[in-house]
Every structure is written in structure tokens, then in C-alpha cells.
């Protein structure tokens, strides 16, 4: 078996890859990280509930990506009047709504809206929280006091109440809905990041970095923030279910995506007056919200078992 100077295996077989990943003497930082990632995946894959959650989320992503090939109807255009309030069956698998639109098509295309909100909130709220939390924990003093009091002010109100207030002030629209949710989602991440920073800021390797001449910015970005990432990843994943529910709540109240664009919360709102007679209008979007929220919770539990050292 031939290997390069960096430890790359040239004779590529599954056995050689596994041996390369699990070696006790990695030849590079990349090999060590790949080995840790592989061990994490093995531990994650042993959790059947976590794998169910992963399948659900992969299904959501696949639905969003391949939406044009999964449905034959336009989700925003009304069909013929004869298609109004059709029950599930025939060409319309999940029935139609009061505007003759296919429910299945609107659920499929609504997955794009849900996925967009999840991604945008995750890449805005989580970085903001980790920056505020690590800065407060590392700098301390009046900076810590000011930043944490601001965080406490946001935590004093339920997320949904703050999100409704910001969405009402900003107006309807997916951009404003994402902004409103992101503004209310960062405080828990800041709290976690601060707690992790307080635990590691006086450790020997942080002192060694400081003695080697590393600036405070480099210590924060290169040494402290990476230590906070595992806990934050778990928290962000678990929070995705709540974010989906908040987005659905905004859509239900007309403060989310502007019609006629499909969004699961607004679809539930559209069918609330016909819930007894035409139950399928709001039932199937509600099931979609439940299933995706469950999927993120299951993945979050699996990641917590893998990434949280207190669980090991």
C-alpha cells in the first residue's frame, strides 16, 4: 500500500480509507479532523431516531430542489372552477383549496420557503450570537455587563411575541419575516457562547496563545469560537423546530410570505374556516410542519449525543 507524505492513501479501497481515518498517528491536521468526523458519523448513525430525522431533512431538501419534477400543477395559479375544494384523490393527491389550487403542489413549493427561512436564520442569528457571547465572556467588565443586559432584555419576552412585534413593524414579506425571526433567535446562542468562553478563557492553551503574541481577535476567532461551535450546532439544530413554528405562526397571521406564494403557515390559515368540512386544506400543511419540526428535533438529539462532551 503506497502512501504520500501527507498520509493520503493512493491504493483507494474501503478498508484502506477506514484505516487511514482511524489511525492513531495522523500525518496532517486534515487527516485528524477527518478521523474525528468519521467517528462522529459512526456514533450518529448508531442512533436510529437521529437517522430518521436525517431522512426527513434530506427529504425536505430533495422536495425543495426537485419541486418542478414532483408536481404537475402551478402552486400559485387557480385551476378551473370545477376543481374548487376537491377532496384528496385523482389528479389532486391531497385535494384543492378554495381557489382551485393543488394542495400537494403548494406543500412541495412551500418547502422552499421553509428551507430558505431555516438557512437564513441559521446563518444570521447563530454568528451574531457567538460573536456577542464570546466577546462578552472573553473581554468581561463593562462590555460583558452591557452585552448581557441587552441579551436579557430580549430573553425577557417570548420569541413569538417579539417576532410578531418586529414583523408587524417591518411589514409582511419573507425578507421581513426572516429578519424578525433572526432578531429574536440570537440571545440563547449568545448565552451558550458566553458560558463556554468563561470555561475556557483561563485554560493553559489560551494562555499559551496569548504568550505567543496572538491578538485578542485571533484568540477569539481562532481558539475560543471553535470551542463553542459543538454546543451551538446542537442548539441551532434543536431550535430549528421552534423557528419553523414561528415562521408558520407569522404566515398564519398574514405577516409572513406575501400571497399567493405558498407557505405552510398561511396554508393552514387559509383552511381554518373550512376545517370541519374541507379538512384537507389545513391538515396536510399542518402535518408537513409537524414532520419537519420532528425531524430537526431528532437530528438535534443525535448531534447532542455526539458533540456534547457532557453526554459522553
C-alpha positions, 0 to 999 in steps of 0.5 A: 500500500503506497502512501504520500507524505501527507498520509493520503492513501493512493491504493483507494479501497474501503478498508484502506480509507477506514484505516487511514481515518482511524489511525492513531498517528495522523500525518496532517491536521486534515487527516485528524479532523477527518478521523474525528468526523468519521467517528462522529458519523459512526456514533450518529448513525448508531442512533436510529431516531437521529437517522430518521430525522436525517431522512426527513431533512434530506427529504425536505431538501430533495422536495425543495430542489426537485419541486418542478419534477414532483408536481404537475400543477402551478402552486400559485395559479387557480385551476378551473372552477370545477376543481374548487375544494376537491377532496384528496384523490385523482389528479389532486393527491391531497385535494384543492383549496378554495381557489382551485389550487393543488394542495400537494403542489403548494406543500412541495413549493412551500418547502422552499420557503421553509428551507430558505427561512431555516438557512437564513436564520441559521446563518444570521442569528447563530454568528451574531450570537457567538460573536456577542457571547464570546466577546462578552465572556472573553473581554468581561467588565463593562462590555460583558455587563452591557452585552448581557443586559441587552441579551436579557432584555430580549430573553425577557419576552417570548420569541413569538411575541417579539417576532410578531412585534418586529414583523408587524413593524417591518411589514409582511414579506419573507425578507421581513419575516426572516429578519424578525425571526433572526432578531429574536433567535440570537440571545440563547446562542449568545448565552451558550457562547458566553458560558463556554468562553468563561470555561475556557478563557483561563485554560493553559492553551489560551494562555499559551496563545496569548504568550505567543503574541496572538491578538485578542481577535485571533484568540477569539476567532481562532481558539475560543469560537471553535470551542463553542461551535459543538454546543451551538450546532446542537442548539441551532439544530434543536431550535430549528423546530421552534423557528419553523413554528414561528415562521408558520405562526407569522404566515398564519397571521398574514405577516409572513410570505406575501400571497399567493406564494405558498407557505405552510403557515398561511396554508393552514390559515387559509383552511381554518374556516373550512376545517370541519368540512374541507379538512384537507386544506389545513391538515396536510400543511399542518402535518408537513410542519409537524414532520419537519419540526420532528425531524430537526428535533431528532437530528438535534438529539443525535448531534447532542449525543455526539458533540456534547462532551457532557453526554459522553 
